[in-house]
Amino acid sequence: MHLKKFQSVPETPKAHGREKPEQSVVKESVHEQALDVTNKSTGVCEEFPGKSCAKIFPVYIFHESNPKKRMKSYVIFDDQSNKSLAKGELLDFFDVRSVAEEYIITSCSGRSVMTGRKAGGLCIQAVDGSLQMSLPTVIECDELPNNRTEIPTPNIARLHPHLKDIGSEISPLDDQAHIQLLIGRDLPEAHHVLDQVTGPPGTPFAQKMKLGWVIIGEVCLGKHHATKNVNVRKIYVNPDGRPSVLKPCPSCICVQEDTGYHSGFTPWKENDIGSTVFHQTKNDDEPGKSTEDKMFLKLMEKEFVKEPAGNWSAPLPFKPLKKRLPNNKSMAVRRANSLAKSLQFNSVKREHFLDFMKKLLERGHAEIAPPLKEKEECWYLPVFGVYHPKKPSRIRCVFDSAAKFRGTSLNDVLMTGPDLNNSLLGVLLRFRKNRVAVLADIEMMFYSFEVHKEHRNYLRFLWHKDNDLSKELIEYRMTRHVFGNSPSPAVAIYGLQKTAEAAGSTYGEDVTKFVQRHFYVDDGLISLSSTEEAINLLTRTQKGLADYGNLRLHKFVSNS
C-alpha cells in the first residue's frame, strides 16, 4: 500500500573469479537490482546462519505514575494476537501486585490454560523520544518467543542495496535489552505502516511504523546459507522389499490359511507357529502397556522400598534423558504472594488453608527445606486450594506441578505411569453381588507414600513461617507424593496393591483379593453373604494394611 519508489545504482563488481552481478531490471513501481552475494552474505550469515528478521524493535517502557523509572526492552508486534502480553520480569520491575488470574491462550499447539497478572497504566516510547503511546491492559505471559536472532540490525539493512537508505534509522543490537513485551491488535495504532521499502522477489522488505523501522523476511543474501541443523533419516527395508523410514515391527507374523489339499501337506503339530499365534492367555482382553509404562513399573519394582518407620517410599519417576530443570523460584514467589493476598480477603478460606497446612506439617508430610547446595537442581511447586462441591467446609491444597516456567513444568519431565485402577463398572457390578454391602476408605492415601530423600528438592514450596500469614515466606518441601503430580495416582495404587499382597501372607488371600479387585483408587466396595463375613474381612484388612504399610482403612459404611 505504501511502496517507496527509488532508483538504486548497481555496485561495481569485485573480482572474485566466481559470481558477477546480473544487470538490473527496472519495473514500474519498484526497481529490482541483482545482489552481490560473495562478501555481503558472509557479513550477515557468519553470525546468524539462515537469519530471518521479524517486527521487533527497541522501546522504552515506563508507568504513567513514574515516567522516570523506565526499562529498555524489545517489543514484538503481532497482529495475530488479540491481546498484548508481557513477561513476568517486566511486571516485577514495575512492582505489579495484582492477583493472578487464569486465561486461555490458543496457538498452533492447541489451547493452554495459563495464569498471570494484569497491569494497566504502562506506556512505551520510541528510543529517539519522538513518540509515546499508552498501552492497553497487558497480561502476564512468560511464554513469549525470545529469538533474538530475529531482531533487525543496521548491518543487515546496509548489506541489502534496496534497504541501504534506512540503515542509519535502525537501532544497533542492545545486548542488555531483552524481549519483554508483545503488542497485539488491542493497540491498532501501533501497527500503522507509514512507509514501506521492497526489493527483488525473495528479498526482505522494510516497514516504517510509528515507533521505528523494521525489516521482515530472510536476510541471507541470495539464500546461499541454510541453517546448520541437518536432519538424517535411517532407511529400512520391509519384508515385501519396500523401503521405509519406520523400523519394521519385530512382532510381525505372517499367517496363511492351509486347507491341506495341496501336495506335501503335513498335519498341524503342537509346536508349530500356529500354536503360539492362536494360543489363548489371560491377557488377551487386556490393553498392552506402552514402553513408558513398562519403564515405570520396572522402576517401581526396583526402588519401591519400605522405610524403618513402616511406610513405603518411592522415587519420582523421571523420564529418561531428562533435561535439567530451571530454577523457578521467582514464579513460585509471585504465586505465593498472590495466594496470601487472596486469603486476606476471604477469612473462611484462610482458616481452612491454615488448618490444612497445620496438619500437613504436624504429620510430617512436609518439612522445612534445607539450604540448597551450589548448582543443585530443584523445583518449586505453587500451591492453591480447591473445594469439593459436597464438602464446602474442607479445602484440599493442590501442588501445581503443571505450572510452566520457561516452557516446562515438573509434570513434563515425569512419567505418568500406567492406569492401575480397576474398572469402575466391574467394581460396581461385583459390589451388587451379595446381601451385605460395605464401603471403606484409605485415609490420605497419596500422603501415605514417602518420596525418596534425594528427590524431595523437586517438591519445594513457599509458605509462611510457623504457619502464620503475618510472617515471611520460607522454603518447605514435601516428604510425600502430592496431589498434582501426574504419577502420584499410579504410585499410590501400586503401593496399595503391593501392601495388600504382602499382608495376604499373614491375614489371608481374601484380603489381597479385596484390595486388588474391589478398590477404585482409595475407595473399597464389596458385598458378602453375612455380617460375620464382612466384619471378619474388614478387621483383617484393616490390620494387614496397617502392619505392612502404615495405611489406615476407615470410614466404614454398610447397609447392615
Summary of the structure (lengths in Angstrom):
residues: 560
radius of gyration: 33.0
end to end distance: 83.2
largest distance: 104.8
contacts: 1545
relative contact order: 0.10
helix: 29%
strand: 26%
